[in-house]
Amino acid sequence: MEIGIDSFAGTKKMDGEEGNIDNSESLNELLERIDHADKCGLDIFGIGEHHRKEFLDSAPAIILAAAASRTKNIRLTSAVAVLSTADPVRVFQNFATLDLISNGRAEMVVGRGSFGESFPLFGFKFEDYNDLFAEKIKLLLAIRDNERVTWTGRFRPALVDQPIYPRPIQKSIPIWLGVGGTPESFARAGILGLPLMVAIIGGETHRFRPLIDLYKESWKNTGHPPEKMRIGVHSLGYVADTNEEAVEDYYPGYADAFTRIGKERGWPPVTREHFENQNGHLGALMVGDPENVAAKILRHSEALGGISRVTFQMVSAGLPHEKLLRSIELIGRYVSPLVNK
């Protein structure tokens, strides 16, 4: 199983009140963490895309390109690229260029995004949320698979036998479909024959099994090769030397961040009881020492019928750089070997 990290490039304070010098420091610390993850043997590092004050990842391909020049083995991916409000031509060109810089280590996870700021920013209507993505994912796949593209659609000018460059080192850059909890998204990934990355940030992991089964059924019915099917899970998590340390480090920032996000979405405030339930035997959170987190990952895999990739999202808890470096080291040196033993 591949194990890695996803980052949303959080600012020093999640309320985004610090200045540009602090933001520069935050990005340079993020690059240090990606380099550290590479040295610790992790398989993948992803950068999200947001257009909010508390995050610095509005241009993830640039961050990944900077990381590519410092790393040797780790694969570099979006997590996710908000394709609904992006131009598929530019998305492909950015990641093809990243593939060249990284000597063939680029991937993409594309999705519709969990925030809506990019729609007015780039001149799209939120009511076209699903239609935009459905059209743009087909164009992105056409560009990936063909050097010259002829295409027409609703949301972008037509392409007529248009060559698109540069081409990547990899014959076919891996494109994963990032999904939340809608059956249509799982079915779409199966129909398109794309690897599936499931964002499970709350609740009990086993509840996603029927959706995973829908993905597998859609894949099979469309006739894609079964050996190419891959399923990944993106979850909130953090590893420390002991369970107690992990919980005490992670809970305060987690509660603050999700209470704040919850006010936007009508969720109740986060309580310690809520956190303990989410971090319990069946819950989605992966917070603890290496042995307990490895066991949790294996339970996730069993509950979902087998997964091939897990990524940790730690930045929402507002943890200091040194704590994140230590957690990455523990994941690479201990959690990954335990899971893959």
Secondary structure, DSSP 8 states (H G I E B T S, - for coil): -EEEEEE--B-SSTT--S-HHHHHHHHHHHHHHHHHHHHTT-SEEEE----STTB--SSHHHHHHHHHTT-SS-EEEES-EEGGGS-HHHHHHHHHHHHHHTTS-EEEEEE--S--THHHHTT--GGGHHHHHHHHHHHHHHHHH-SEEEE--SSS--EEEEE-----SSSS--EEEEE-S-HHHHHHHHHHT--EEEEE-SSBGGGGHHHHHHHHHHHHHHT--GGG--EEEEEEEEE-SSHHHHHHHHHHHHHHHHHHHHHHHT-----HHHHHHHTSSSBS-EEE-HHHHHHHHHHHHHHTT--SEEEEE-GGG---HHHHHHHHHHIIIIIHHHHT-
